């Protein structure tokens, strides 16, 4: 196993570094210091050829201009905070309204557009990169100075693990996630890809995709992936919560059975590649965009997170970090051939 470091481009005169992680099984992962972006996950498929398992851009300009958070670490707060405001300890905080009427993915100065500092990780059991940045009090309207660390590590079990931590000097909502666009299949659509999600409920949402506070049972609905199901076979109209997207852009309430339980499994039969996702976060946004439009984006996102609008929803799992309780989250992706 080894790590290579090269320059991917320049950002305002500063170099953007590319960390290439290689294990002994032929898997290769590329991480950018810009946005903490996963630029590549290359995994040997059933023909022993490396298959690119995420969408990417060829150069730094593509990522700088990208509006879709492609491959990036998202923060301070993943997903939506309603009407760009929340109250904490009797103080109202006003945020960017960059997602319609709502704050989306941390607002305009989000972590996905930051240049992180990277340091290579080398050990006998894993290789990786540690990324750090500082987010100052008031950035994007959020309180508290943050010291943020994100560690990507790759092992010989073909497991890519992202460990995220944010230390704050004042109470503040935090929900960081990874926004990779996964392409385990060679198809231009994800409809032939199979999916399992360890969740029996999703959060209900209004027409702006803001939670109403209610939870919806997935049974007998297009949201039911409690058994491994081909996405195109489950995707169907007739339910308003589904029809307002025409596909998937919904938060799943994960069943936290134990630390080793998969929270999602993705499988593509044409490559035979399977990805098992594990996380300690309480929710996960499943995103395809509209499956009824043409062309469809050809990728799916699985974004472990705190629930959308949790700062305004005390009934949702607690998303407030404090000096005594920093934000800590783990997301792992284990790749294999299903026949192995």
C-alpha positions in Angstrom: 0.0 0.0 0.0 1.2 3.5 -0.7 0.2 7.2 -1.1 1.3 9.4 -4.0 0.9 13.2 -3.9 0.7 15.4 -7.0 -0.7 18.8 -8.1 -4.2 18.8 -9.6 -4.3 22.5 -10.4 -4.2 26.0 -8.9 -6.8 27.8 -7.0 -6.2 31.6 -6.6 -2.5 30.9 -6.9 -2.5 28.1 -4.4 -1.9 24.5 -5.4 -4.7 21.9 -5.2 -3.2 18.6 -4.1 -4.3 15.2 -5.3 -3.6 12.3 -2.9 -3.7 8.9 -4.6 -4.3 5.9 -2.3 -3.4 2.5 -3.5 -3.9 -0.9 -1.8 -2.5 -4.3 -2.7 -5.9 -5.5 -4.1 -5.8 -3.1 -7.1 -8.2 -0.5 -5.6 -7.2 3.1 -6.1 -8.8 6.2 -4.5 -8.0 9.8 -5.3 -8.8 12.7 -2.9 -8.5 16.4 -3.6 -7.6 19.0 -1.0 -10.2 21.2 -2.7 -13.6 20.4 -1.1 -12.2 17.2 0.4 -13.5 15.7 -2.9 -13.4 12.1 -3.8 -12.1 12.4 -7.3 -11.8 8.7 -8.1 -12.7 5.3 -6.6 -11.4 2.7 -9.0 -12.3 -0.9 -8.2 -11.5 -4.1 -10.2 -14.7 -5.4 -11.7 -15.7 -9.0 -12.7 -13.3 -8.8 -15.7 -10.4 -7.6 -13.5 -10.5 -4.2 -15.2 -10.8 -1.1 -12.9 -14.2 0.5 -13.0 -14.7 4.1 -12.0 -17.3 4.0 -9.1 -17.9 7.8 -8.8 -18.5 10.6 -11.2 -15.8 13.2 -11.5 -14.4 16.2 -13.5 -11.2 16.2 -15.5 -9.8 19.4 -14.0 -10.1 21.8 -11.1 -12.3 24.2 -13.1 -15.0 21.6 -13.4 -15.2 21.3 -9.6 -15.0 25.1 -9.0 -17.9 25.7 -11.3 -19.9 22.6 -10.3 -23.2 23.4 -8.5 -23.9 19.8 -7.5 -21.4 19.2 -4.6 -19.9 16.4 -6.7 -17.8 14.2 -4.5 -17.3 16.8 -1.8 -17.4 16.9 1.9 -20.5 19.0 2.8 -20.8 21.3 5.8 -21.3 23.0 8.1 -24.8 21.6 7.8 -25.8 19.0 5.2 -29.2 19.3 3.6 -31.7 22.0 4.5 -32.3 24.4 7.4 -35.7 25.8 7.0 -36.1 29.4 5.8 -32.4 30.0 6.4 -32.7 30.5 10.2 -32.7 28.8 13.5 -32.7 29.7 17.2 -30.2 28.4 19.7 -30.2 29.3 23.4 -32.5 32.2 22.8 -30.6 33.7 19.9 -31.8 33.7 16.3 -29.2 33.0 13.6 -29.8 34.0 10.0 -28.1 31.9 7.2 -27.8 32.0 3.5 -30.9 31.1 1.6 -29.2 29.3 -1.2 -31.6 26.4 -1.6 -34.8 28.2 -2.6 -36.1 29.7 0.7 -33.8 27.5 2.7 -30.2 27.1 3.7 -28.7 24.2 1.8 -25.5 22.3 2.6 -23.9 25.0 4.7 -24.7 28.0 2.4 -22.4 29.8 0.0 -19.1 29.5 2.0 -19.6 25.7 2.4 -16.8 23.2 3.1 -17.2 21.9 -0.5 -15.6 25.1 -1.9 -12.8 25.3 0.7 -9.1 24.5 0.1 -8.2 22.0 2.9 -4.7 21.3 4.2 -3.7 17.7 3.5 -1.2 15.3 5.1 -0.5 11.8 3.9 -1.2 8.8 6.2 1.0 5.7 5.9 0.8 2.6 8.2 1.0 -1.2 7.9 -2.7 -1.6 7.8 -3.9 1.5 5.8 -3.0 4.5 3.8 -4.8 7.8 3.6 -4.9 11.5 3.9 -5.9 13.8 6.8 -7.6 17.0 5.8 -8.0 20.0 8.1 -9.6 23.4 7.9 -10.8 26.3 10.2 -14.3 27.7 9.9 -14.6 31.0 11.7 -17.4 32.2 14.0 -20.2 33.8 11.9 -19.2 32.1 8.6 -22.4 31.6 6.7 -24.2 32.9 9.7 -23.3 30.0 12.0 -22.0 30.5 15.5 -18.7 29.1 16.8 -15.2 28.8 15.6 -14.7 25.2 14.2 -11.5 23.2 13.8 -12.5 20.5 11.3 -10.6 17.2 10.6 -11.5 14.7 7.9 -9.5 11.5 7.5 -9.8 9.2 4.5 -8.2 5.8 4.9 -8.0 2.8 2.5 -7.3 -0.7 3.7 -6.6 -4.0 2.0 -10.2 -5.1 2.6 -11.1 -2.6 -0.1 -12.7 -0.4 2.6 -12.6 3.4 2.2 -13.3 5.0 5.6 -14.1 8.7 6.2 -13.8 9.9 9.8 -15.0 13.4 10.4 -14.6 15.6 13.5 -15.4 19.2 14.3 -14.4 20.9 17.5 -16.2 24.1 18.4 -15.9 26.8 21.0 -19.6 27.5 21.1 -22.8 25.5 20.7 -23.6 25.1 17.0 -25.5 22.7 14.7 -23.2 20.5 12.6 -24.0 17.8 10.1 -21.1 16.9 7.7 -21.5 14.4 5.0 -19.9 13.0 1.8 -21.6 13.8 -1.5 -20.1 11.2 -3.9 -22.2 10.4 -7.0 -21.8 6.6 -7.2 -21.6 4.8 -10.6 -21.2 1.1 -9.8 -22.9 0.2 -13.1 -21.8 1.1 -16.7 -25.3 2.1 -17.5 -26.3 5.7 -18.2 -29.1 5.2 -15.6 -29.2 3.9 -12.1 -32.5 2.1 -12.7 -30.8 -1.2 -13.2 -28.7 -0.8 -10.0 -29.9 -2.7 -6.9 -30.2 -1.1 -3.5 -30.8 -2.0 0.2 -31.4 0.7 2.8 -31.6 -0.2 6.5 -34.6 2.0 7.2 -38.3 1.5 7.7 -39.2 5.2 7.7 -38.4 8.4 5.8 -39.0 11.9 7.0 -42.1 13.5 5.4 -41.4 16.7 3.4 -43.4 19.6 1.9 -43.1 20.7 -1.7 -39.8 22.5 -1.0 -38.3 19.2 0.5 -38.4 20.6 4.0 -39.4 18.1 6.7 -42.9 18.5 8.1 -41.8 16.7 11.3 -43.7 13.5 10.5 -42.2 10.1 9.7 -43.6 8.0 6.9 -43.5 4.2 6.8 -41.8 2.9 3.7 -43.8 -0.3 3.5 -45.8 -0.6 0.2 -44.3 2.7 -1.1 -41.6 3.5 -3.6 -39.2 4.2 -0.7 -39.1 0.6 0.5 -35.6 -0.8 0.1 -35.6 -2.9 3.2 -34.8 -5.9 0.9 -32.4 -5.5 -1.9 -34.4 -4.2 -4.9 -33.7 -3.0 -8.4 -34.2 0.8 -8.3 -36.2 0.9 -11.5 -38.6 -1.8 -10.3 -39.3 0.1 -7.1 -39.5 3.6 -8.6 -43.1 4.4 -9.5 -45.6 7.3 -9.4 -48.7 7.6 -7.4 -47.4 8.9 -4.0 -47.1 12.7 -3.7 -43.9 12.5 -1.6 -42.3 10.6 -4.4 -44.0 12.4 -7.3 -42.8 15.8 -6.3 -39.2 14.7 -7.2 -40.1 12.0 -9.8 -37.3 10.0 -8.2 -35.4 10.1 -4.9 -34.2 13.1 -2.8 -35.4 12.0 0.6 -34.0 11.4 4.1 -34.1 7.9 5.4 -34.4 7.2 9.2 -31.6 4.7 9.6 -32.1 1.7 11.9 -29.0 1.7 14.1 -28.9 -2.0 14.9 -25.2 -2.2 15.8 -21.9 -0.7 14.6 -21.3 -3.5 12.1 -24.7 -3.5 10.4 -24.8 -2.2 6.8 -26.9 0.9 6.5 -27.0 0.6 2.7 -25.8 -1.9 0.1 -25.5 -1.0 -3.6 -25.0 -3.7 -6.3 -24.5 -3.5 -10.1 -25.0 -6.8 -11.9 -23.1 -5.7 -15.1 -19.8 -5.1 -13.2 -20.6 -7.4 -10.2 -19.4 -4.7 -7.9 -21.1 -4.4 -4.5 -20.6 -1.5 -2.1 -21.6 -1.8 1.6 -22.0 1.5 3.5 -21.8 1.8 7.2 -22.2 4.9 9.4 -23.1 6.1 12.9 -25.2 9.0 11.7 -28.9 8.8 12.2 -30.2 9.7 8.7 -29.2 9.3 5.1 -30.3 11.2 2.0 -30.9 9.0 -1.0 -30.6 11.1 -4.1 -31.1 10.2 -7.8 -32.8 13.3 -9.0 -35.8 12.7 -11.3 -35.8 9.2 -12.8 -38.5 10.4 -15.2 -36.4 13.0 -17.0 -34.1 12.3 -19.9 -31.2 12.1 -19.7 -31.1 10.9 -16.1 -27.9 11.8 -14.2 -26.7 8.2 -14.2 -25.5 8.2 -10.6 -26.9 7.9 -7.1 -25.9 9.6 -3.9 -26.1 8.2 -0.4 -25.4 11.0 2.1 -25.3 10.0 5.8 -26.4 13.0 7.9 -28.3 14.5 10.7 -31.9 15.0 9.7 -32.8 18.0 7.5 -33.9 21.0 9.6 -33.0 19.3 12.8 -32.0 22.7 14.3 -35.6 23.7 14.1 -37.0 20.3 15.0 -36.4 19.3 18.7 -38.2 16.0 18.0 -35.3 15.0 15.6 -32.0 13.5 16.8 -29.8 16.2 18.5 -27.4 17.9 16.0 -25.9 20.5 18.3 -22.2 20.2 18.9 -20.6 21.9 22.0 -17.1 22.5 23.4 -17.8 19.4 25.6 -19.3 17.3 22.8 -17.6 17.8 19.4 -19.2 16.5 16.2 -17.9 13.0 15.3 -19.0 10.8 12.4 -17.8 7.8 10.5 -18.8 6.7 7.0 -17.2 3.6 5.4 -17.6 2.1 2.0 -16.5 -1.5 1.5 -16.2 -2.7 -2.1 -16.2 -6.3 -3.3 -17.3 -8.6 -6.2 -20.6 -10.1 -5.1 -19.4 -13.6 -6.2 -16.4 -13.4 -3.8 
